[in-house]
Amino acid sequence: MSSNTLEKLQSRFNPDAAKGMNEVFQFHFSDAGSHYLSVQDGSLGVHEGEHDDPSVSLSLSTDTLKGIMSGDINGMTAFMTGKLKATGNVTLATKLTSLFPAK
């Protein structure tokens, strides 16, 4: 994942939507390696690599993530068409758009 994409996510982070959350979102990018986001009670940590015990793991391309985050791609459609694969607490994936609303 490019540092530009990470900066955009951090600038879009909505701490109010993350109040009371203690979750780890693992991303396995087909074109950019692995990264994870740790969301803890209103704060965000962005890390390279793999977490030992993520709440949810998502496998996708960076373009698919950008499309979902911008609203150009429906997350459920991406999941149904195989562009997005999720394991773990998959309902958490639906919270990404509230944690990182489009500006």
C-alpha positions as CSV (number, residue, x, y, z in Angstrom):
1,M,0.0,0.0,0.0
2,S,1.5,3.3,-0.9
3,S,2.2,5.8,1.8
4,N,-0.2,8.2,0.0
5,T,-3.1,5.7,0.5
6,L,-2.2,5.3,4.2
7,E,-2.1,9.1,4.6
8,K,-5.5,9.4,3.0
9,L,-6.9,6.7,5.4
10,Q,-5.4,8.4,8.4
11,S,-6.8,11.8,7.3
12,R,-10.3,10.3,6.8
13,F,-10.3,8.4,10.1
14,N,-13.4,9.2,12.2
15,P,-12.5,8.7,15.9
16,D,-16.1,9.1,17.0
17,A,-17.1,6.0,14.9
18,A,-14.3,4.1,16.6
19,K,-15.3,4.9,20.2
20,G,-15.3,1.7,22.3
21,M,-13.8,-0.4,19.4
22,N,-10.8,-2.6,20.0
23,E,-10.4,-4.3,16.6
24,V,-7.6,-5.2,14.1
25,F,-8.3,-5.1,10.4
26,Q,-5.7,-7.1,8.5
27,F,-5.3,-6.4,4.8
28,H,-3.6,-8.8,2.4
29,F,-3.1,-6.8,-0.9
30,S,-2.5,-8.7,-4.1
31,D,-0.4,-5.9,-5.3
32,A,1.1,-4.3,-2.2
33,G,1.9,-6.8,0.6
34,S,0.2,-7.0,4.0
35,H,-0.8,-4.2,6.4
36,Y,-3.1,-3.9,9.3
37,L,-5.1,-1.2,11.0
38,S,-5.5,-1.3,14.8
39,V,-8.5,0.6,16.0
40,Q,-8.6,1.2,19.8
41,D,-11.2,3.3,21.4
42,G,-11.1,6.2,19.0
43,S,-7.4,5.9,17.9
44,L,-5.9,4.4,14.8
45,G,-2.6,2.7,14.2
46,V,-1.4,1.7,10.7
47,H,1.2,-1.0,10.5
48,E,3.1,-2.9,7.9
49,G,3.1,-6.7,8.0
50,E,0.8,-9.3,9.7
51,H,-1.0,-9.2,13.0
52,D,-0.9,-12.3,15.2
53,D,-4.7,-12.3,15.8
54,P,-6.7,-9.9,13.6
55,S,-10.4,-9.4,14.1
56,V,-11.0,-9.6,10.4
57,S,-8.7,-10.4,7.4
58,L,-9.4,-8.9,4.0
59,S,-7.8,-10.0,0.8
60,L,-8.1,-7.6,-2.1
61,S,-6.2,-5.3,-4.5
62,T,-5.4,-1.7,-3.5
63,D,-7.7,-0.5,-6.4
64,T,-10.6,-2.5,-4.9
65,L,-10.0,-0.9,-1.5
66,K,-9.8,2.6,-3.0
67,G,-13.0,2.0,-4.9
68,I,-14.8,0.7,-1.8
69,M,-13.6,3.7,0.3
70,S,-14.6,6.2,-2.3
71,G,-18.0,4.6,-2.8
72,D,-17.3,3.7,-6.4
73,I,-17.4,0.0,-5.6
74,N,-20.0,-1.6,-3.3
75,G,-18.3,-3.7,-0.7
76,M,-20.9,-6.4,-0.9
77,T,-20.7,-6.6,-4.6
78,A,-16.9,-6.8,-4.4
79,F,-17.3,-9.7,-1.9
80,M,-19.9,-11.5,-4.1
81,T,-17.8,-11.2,-7.3
82,G,-14.6,-12.4,-5.6
83,K,-12.7,-9.1,-5.7
84,L,-12.8,-9.1,-1.9
85,K,-12.3,-12.1,0.4
86,A,-12.9,-11.9,4.1
87,T,-12.3,-14.2,7.0
88,G,-13.0,-13.7,10.7
89,N,-15.6,-11.2,11.9
90,V,-16.7,-10.2,8.4
91,T,-19.4,-7.9,9.7
92,L,-16.6,-5.6,10.9
93,A,-15.6,-5.0,7.3
94,T,-18.9,-3.2,6.9
95,K,-17.7,-0.6,9.5
96,L,-14.8,0.5,7.3
97,T,-16.9,3.1,5.5
98,S,-18.1,4.7,8.8
99,L,-14.6,4.6,10.2
100,F,-13.2,6.2,7.1
101,P,-16.0,8.3,5.5
102,A,-15.5,9.9,2.2
103,K,-14.8,13.6,2.4
